[in-house]
Amino acid sequence: MEVMVFRLLVMMWNVSDNTVTSNAGIGISVNGSFSVVTNNVIHDNIFSGLMVSGDYAQISQNSINHNGYNGISVFGSNAVVNDNVVTNNGNNGISVFGDHANVSGNTVISNGYNVSYPIDNVNVPSPNIFDQPISYVQDLLLSIIDYMNEYRLFFVDLCERINALNSEGGSGIWLSGSYITISGNTANNNTCFGISLSGDNGDISGNTANTNGGGIFVQGNNGLVTQNTVETNNLIGFYVDGNLEVSNNNCTNNYGNGMIVSECLTYSNIIEHNGGDGLVTTGDSQIISNTISDNQGNGIVTCCDLSNYPTGNDGEGNKLFGTLPPFIFNLRNNIEGNLDEPLSELFHALDPEGDVNIIEEMPKSV
């Protein structure tokens, strides 16, 4: 009988309580599984502060700042990165490439100083419906459709800018992998996104992402984005693309749009006082019971044909329309825009007998 013997080599490193500074390359580099890196001070190194290659790394309670590239880089599955303070690094604060990571309780601030990405103001186009003579209902419909076509071009350009911003680096927390948990982190004042995740089955919950180039960026399926606070970001608050659940988030005072969601179940979010539109949806999304108020663009914009119309959403004080297309989706919502009443008055003045069914005449999406 032949006996086969397998040998498993596991390299377990414990790197703790060091001060590492002013090196020409990486501050600390660890190669091996089950490594523990804790309670180190790592700063002013030319390349990354800490790089770990190997599965099951545990990285905690480190102070990592002013390094030329990433603060923390992890390559491997099942990493735990928690309770670190990562600030003022040249590229991403924390980068993880691998599945089943848990990134929680970190403070990640002012990273990306080596990344230069111009972020222009987000200027949602305004309709000129009331700036031209309109004598017939058909002219009114054509004016609305012209505005919707203008909006479509604006939206395509905005999405390109958002994806370009995410690809630049310079984010607070940037992860690629499936089954990743990102919870309880503070990611503020980073050049690009506060938090970025590409991968399926992610859980992004209870984080704060304020005053970044963008707030939270997610591409993936079957994930959860919930109970996050996203405020005063430049280009966008939330950009969520995939079959995800987006719920109970506070999305306020961002300088661009509040949320863009695609193929998502989006409910019970507070989306207020944003500089662009409140919520823009594409794909087969379900938009239910959100509060969308006082945004400087439209309240809800639908950029697709929806099998599930937005339902039960409330809000007031949006600068343009409550919903775009107007008239249609406000049948099932109570979202007010400053242009809704004058548009309705103009329509009824042109069609006092009610001969035209504007719901049938209007396109169902932008």
ROBA-202207 format. One line per 8 residues: for each residue x, y negated, z negated of C-alpha. Coordinates in nm, 2 decimals. Layout:
X Y Z ~ ...
//
This chain:
0.00 0.00 0.00 ~ 0.13 -0.34 0.10 ~ 0.12 -0.60 -0.17 ~ 0.11 -0.97 -0.06 ~ 0.21 -1.24 -0.30 ~ 0.11 -1.60 -0.24 ~ 0.30 -1.88 -0.41 ~ 0.13 -2.22 -0.46
0.36 -2.51 -0.51 ~ 0.19 -2.81 -0.68 ~ 0.38 -3.12 -0.74 ~ 0.24 -3.31 -1.04 ~ 0.39 -3.66 -1.09 ~ 0.32 -3.87 -1.39 ~ 0.43 -4.23 -1.33 ~ 0.34 -4.46 -1.61
0.45 -4.77 -1.81 ~ 0.69 -4.91 -1.55 ~ 0.75 -5.26 -1.42 ~ 0.85 -5.26 -1.05 ~ 0.92 -5.58 -0.87 ~ 1.11 -5.75 -0.58 ~ 1.19 -5.44 -0.38 ~ 1.25 -5.45 0.00
1.00 -5.18 0.07 ~ 0.72 -5.01 -0.14 ~ 0.71 -5.07 -0.51 ~ 0.62 -4.71 -0.61 ~ 0.58 -4.42 -0.36 ~ 0.45 -4.09 -0.48 ~ 0.41 -3.78 -0.26 ~ 0.23 -3.48 -0.42
-0.10 -3.36 -0.54 ~ -0.25 -3.41 -0.89 ~ -0.03 -3.72 -0.94 ~ -0.11 -3.96 -1.23 ~ -0.01 -4.32 -1.19 ~ -0.11 -4.54 -1.48 ~ -0.03 -4.86 -1.67 ~ 0.23 -4.99 -1.43
0.30 -5.35 -1.34 ~ 0.39 -5.38 -0.97 ~ 0.45 -5.71 -0.80 ~ 0.64 -5.91 -0.53 ~ 0.75 -5.61 -0.33 ~ 0.79 -5.66 0.05 ~ 0.56 -5.38 0.16 ~ 0.28 -5.22 -0.04
0.27 -5.21 -0.42 ~ 0.17 -4.85 -0.46 ~ 0.15 -4.57 -0.21 ~ 0.02 -4.22 -0.30 ~ 0.01 -3.93 -0.06 ~ -0.16 -3.61 -0.19 ~ -0.49 -3.48 -0.32 ~ -0.65 -3.54 -0.66
-0.45 -3.85 -0.74 ~ -0.55 -4.05 -1.06 ~ -0.46 -4.41 -1.04 ~ -0.57 -4.63 -1.33 ~ -0.50 -4.94 -1.54 ~ -0.23 -5.07 -1.31 ~ -0.16 -5.44 -1.25 ~ -0.07 -5.49 -0.88
-0.02 -5.83 -0.73 ~ 0.17 -6.04 -0.47 ~ 0.29 -5.75 -0.26 ~ 0.34 -5.80 0.11 ~ 0.10 -5.53 0.24 ~ -0.17 -5.33 0.06 ~ -0.19 -5.34 -0.32 ~ -0.28 -4.96 -0.34
-0.27 -4.71 -0.05 ~ -0.40 -4.36 -0.10 ~ -0.38 -4.08 0.15 ~ -0.56 -3.76 0.03 ~ -0.89 -3.63 -0.09 ~ -1.05 -3.64 -0.44 ~ -0.87 -3.95 -0.55 ~ -0.98 -4.14 -0.86
-0.89 -4.51 -0.85 ~ -1.03 -4.69 -1.15 ~ -0.98 -4.99 -1.38 ~ -0.69 -5.15 -1.18 ~ -0.64 -5.52 -1.14 ~ -0.53 -5.58 -0.78 ~ -0.48 -5.94 -0.67 ~ -0.30 -6.16 -0.41
-0.17 -5.88 -0.19 ~ -0.10 -5.95 0.18 ~ -0.34 -5.70 0.34 ~ -0.61 -5.48 0.16 ~ -0.63 -5.47 -0.21 ~ -0.72 -5.10 -0.23 ~ -0.71 -4.87 0.08 ~ -0.82 -4.50 0.05
-0.81 -4.25 0.34 ~ -0.98 -3.93 0.23 ~ -1.30 -3.76 0.12 ~ -1.46 -3.74 -0.22 ~ -1.29 -4.05 -0.36 ~ -1.42 -4.24 -0.67 ~ -1.33 -4.60 -0.68 ~ -1.47 -4.77 -0.98
-1.42 -5.05 -1.23 ~ -1.15 -5.23 -1.04 ~ -1.09 -5.60 -1.02 ~ -0.98 -5.69 -0.66 ~ -0.94 -6.05 -0.59 ~ -0.77 -6.28 -0.33 ~ -0.62 -6.02 -0.11 ~ -0.54 -6.06 0.26
-0.32 -6.37 0.25 ~ -0.12 -6.23 0.55 ~ -0.44 -6.19 0.76 ~ -0.56 -6.49 0.95 ~ -0.91 -6.46 1.10 ~ -1.10 -6.77 1.18 ~ -1.46 -6.77 1.06 ~ -1.67 -7.03 1.22
-2.01 -7.14 1.09 ~ -2.30 -6.91 1.17 ~ -2.55 -7.14 1.35 ~ -2.87 -6.96 1.41 ~ -3.03 -7.10 1.73 ~ -3.34 -7.31 1.67 ~ -3.64 -7.30 1.90 ~ -3.72 -7.61 2.11
-4.09 -7.51 2.14 ~ -4.20 -7.84 1.99 ~ -3.96 -8.05 2.20 ~ -4.12 -8.00 2.53 ~ -4.47 -8.06 2.68 ~ -4.68 -7.75 2.65 ~ -5.03 -7.75 2.81 ~ -5.12 -7.38 2.83
-5.09 -7.08 2.61 ~ -4.88 -6.91 2.88 ~ -4.63 -7.19 2.85 ~ -4.62 -7.14 2.48 ~ -4.56 -6.77 2.51 ~ -4.28 -6.83 2.77 ~ -4.11 -7.08 2.53 ~ -4.12 -6.82 2.24
-3.98 -6.55 2.47 ~ -3.70 -6.79 2.59 ~ -3.61 -6.85 2.22 ~ -3.60 -6.48 2.16 ~ -3.37 -6.42 2.45 ~ -3.14 -6.70 2.32 ~ -3.14 -6.53 1.98 ~ -3.05 -6.20 2.13
-2.73 -6.34 2.28 ~ -2.65 -6.51 1.95 ~ -2.70 -6.18 1.76 ~ -2.48 -5.97 2.00 ~ -2.20 -6.23 1.95 ~ -2.24 -6.23 1.57 ~ -2.22 -5.85 1.55 ~ -1.90 -5.86 1.76
-1.75 -6.11 1.51 ~ -1.85 -5.90 1.21 ~ -1.69 -5.58 1.35 ~ -1.38 -5.78 1.45 ~ -1.36 -5.91 1.09 ~ -1.38 -5.56 0.95 ~ -1.10 -5.44 1.17 ~ -0.85 -5.71 1.07
-0.76 -5.57 0.73 ~ -0.74 -5.81 0.44 ~ -1.04 -5.67 0.26 ~ -1.06 -5.61 -0.12 ~ -1.16 -5.24 -0.11 ~ -1.13 -5.06 0.23 ~ -1.21 -4.69 0.25 ~ -1.24 -4.43 0.52
-1.39 -4.09 0.43 ~ -1.71 -3.90 0.33 ~ -1.87 -3.85 -0.01 ~ -1.71 -4.16 -0.16 ~ -1.83 -4.34 -0.47 ~ -1.77 -4.71 -0.50 ~ -1.91 -4.85 -0.82 ~ -1.87 -5.13 -1.08
-1.60 -5.31 -0.89 ~ -1.55 -5.68 -0.87 ~ -1.42 -5.78 -0.52 ~ -1.41 -6.15 -0.48 ~ -1.23 -6.41 -0.26 ~ -1.07 -6.16 -0.02 ~ -1.00 -6.28 0.33 ~ -1.21 -6.02 0.51
-1.47 -5.81 0.35 ~ -1.51 -5.76 -0.03 ~ -1.59 -5.39 0.02 ~ -1.57 -5.19 0.34 ~ -1.66 -4.82 0.39 ~ -1.66 -4.60 0.70 ~ -1.79 -4.25 0.63 ~ -2.10 -4.05 0.55
-2.27 -3.98 0.22 ~ -2.12 -4.28 0.04 ~ -2.26 -4.43 -0.28 ~ -2.20 -4.81 -0.32 ~ -2.36 -4.93 -0.64 ~ -2.33 -5.19 -0.90 ~ -2.05 -5.39 -0.74 ~ -2.00 -5.76 -0.71
-1.86 -5.90 -0.38 ~ -1.86 -6.28 -0.37 ~ -1.68 -6.55 -0.18 ~ -1.52 -6.32 0.08 ~ -1.51 -6.34 0.46 ~ -1.80 -6.09 0.44 ~ -1.96 -5.92 0.15 ~ -2.02 -5.54 0.20
-1.97 -5.35 0.53 ~ -2.09 -4.99 0.56 ~ -2.09 -4.76 0.86 ~ -2.21 -4.40 0.80 ~ -2.51 -4.18 0.74 ~ -2.70 -4.05 0.44 ~ -2.56 -4.30 0.19 ~ -2.68 -4.53 -0.08
-2.62 -4.91 -0.12 ~ -2.79 -5.03 -0.43 ~ -2.78 -5.28 -0.72 ~ -2.49 -5.48 -0.57 ~ -2.46 -5.86 -0.61 ~ -2.33 -6.03 -0.29 ~ -2.31 -6.41 -0.29 ~ -2.14 -6.70 -0.12
-1.96 -6.50 0.15 ~ -1.88 -6.67 0.47 ~ -1.99 -6.46 0.77 ~ -2.24 -6.21 0.64 ~ -2.37 -6.08 0.30 ~ -2.44 -5.71 0.39 ~ -2.38 -5.53 0.72 ~ -2.51 -5.17 0.70
-2.51 -4.95 1.00 ~ -2.64 -4.59 0.97 ~ -2.91 -4.38 0.81 ~ -2.87 -4.53 0.46 ~ -3.09 -4.64 0.17 ~ -3.04 -5.01 0.09 ~ -3.23 -5.12 -0.22 ~ -3.24 -5.35 -0.52
-2.95 -5.57 -0.41 ~ -2.91 -5.94 -0.48 ~ -2.81 -6.11 -0.15 ~ -2.81 -6.49 -0.21 ~ -2.63 -6.81 -0.11 ~ -2.42 -6.65 0.17 ~ -2.32 -6.90 0.43 ~ -2.42 -6.68 0.73
-2.69 -6.42 0.75 ~ -2.80 -6.24 0.44 ~ -2.84 -5.88 0.57 ~ -2.81 -5.69 0.89 ~ -2.93 -5.33 0.87 ~ -2.96 -5.06 1.14 ~ -3.15 -4.73 1.10 ~ -3.19 -4.80 0.72
-3.46 -4.77 0.46 ~ -3.44 -5.12 0.31 ~ -3.65 -5.21 0.01 ~ -3.68 -5.42 -0.30 ~ -3.39 -5.65 -0.22 ~ -3.37 -6.02 -0.31 ~ -3.25 -6.21 0.00 ~ -3.26 -6.58 -0.07
-3.09 -6.91 0.01 ~ -2.86 -6.78 0.28 ~ -2.73 -7.01 0.55 ~ -2.85 -6.80 0.84 ~ -3.14 -6.55 0.87 ~ -3.25 -6.36 0.57 ~ -3.27 -6.00 0.71 ~ -3.21 -5.88 1.07
-3.30 -5.52 1.15 ~ -3.21 -5.30 1.45 ~ -3.28 -4.94 1.52 ~ -3.56 -4.74 1.36 ~ -3.55 -4.91 1.02 ~ -3.81 -4.92 0.75 ~ -3.83 -5.27 0.58 ~ -4.05 -5.26 0.27
-4.12 -5.49 -0.02 ~ -3.82 -5.72 0.00 ~ -3.83 -6.08 -0.12 ~ -3.70 -6.31 0.15 ~ -3.71 -6.68 0.08 ~ -3.55 -7.02 0.15 ~ -3.31 -6.90 0.41 ~ -3.19 -7.15 0.67
-3.28 -6.94 0.97 ~ -3.57 -6.70 1.01 ~ -3.70 -6.47 0.73 ~ -3.70 -6.13 0.91 ~ -3.58 -6.07 1.26 ~ -3.65 -5.75 1.44 ~ -3.40 -5.68 1.73 ~ -3.56 -5.36 1.85
-3.88 -5.18 1.90 ~ -3.98 -5.04 1.56 ~ -4.18 -4.73 1.50 ~ -4.22 -4.86 1.14 ~ -4.32 -5.22 1.12 ~ -4.19 -5.43 0.83 ~ -4.45 -5.40 0.55 ~ -4.52 -5.57 0.22
-4.24 -5.82 0.23 ~ -4.28 -6.16 0.06 ~ -4.12 -6.49 0.07 ~ -4.15 -6.86 0.15 ~ -3.95 -7.16 0.25 ~ -3.75 -7.01 0.54 ~ -3.64 -7.29 0.77 ~ -3.75 -7.14 1.10
-4.01 -6.86 1.14 ~ -4.11 -6.62 0.86 ~ -4.08 -6.33 1.10 ~ -3.94 -6.32 1.45 ~ -4.12 -6.24 1.68 ~ -4.37 -6.48 1.52 ~ -4.73 -6.38 1.45 ~ -4.68 -6.00 1.50
-4.51 -5.88 1.18 ~ -4.67 -6.13 0.95 ~ -4.99 -5.94 0.98 ~ -4.83 -5.69 0.73 ~ -4.62 -5.93 0.54 ~ -4.64 -6.26 0.35 ~ -4.33 -6.43 0.46 ~ -4.36 -6.80 0.53
-4.14 -7.01 0.76 ~ -4.16 -7.38 0.81 ~ -4.24 -7.34 1.18 ~ -4.52 -7.09 1.13 ~ -4.80 -7.33 1.06 ~ -4.72 -7.58 1.34 ~ -4.69 -7.30 1.59 ~ -5.02 -7.15 1.48
-5.18 -7.50 1.51 ~ -5.04 -7.55 1.85 ~ -5.16 -7.21 1.97 ~ -5.52 -7.27 1.84 ~ -5.52 -7.61 2.00 ~ -5.43 -7.46 2.34 ~ -5.68 -7.17 2.29 ~ -5.97 -7.31 2.08
-6.21 -7.04 2.20 ~ -5.97 -6.76 2.10 ~ -5.96 -6.61 2.45 ~ -5.60 -6.50 2.43 ~ -5.48 -6.22 2.21 ~ -5.13 -6.34 2.13 ~ -5.04 -6.01 1.96 ~ -5.09 -5.82 2.28
-4.91 -6.08 2.49 ~ -4.60 -6.11 2.27 ~ -4.30 -5.87 2.30 ~ -4.27 -5.66 1.99 ~ -3.90 -5.73 1.93 ~ -3.62 -5.98 2.00
//
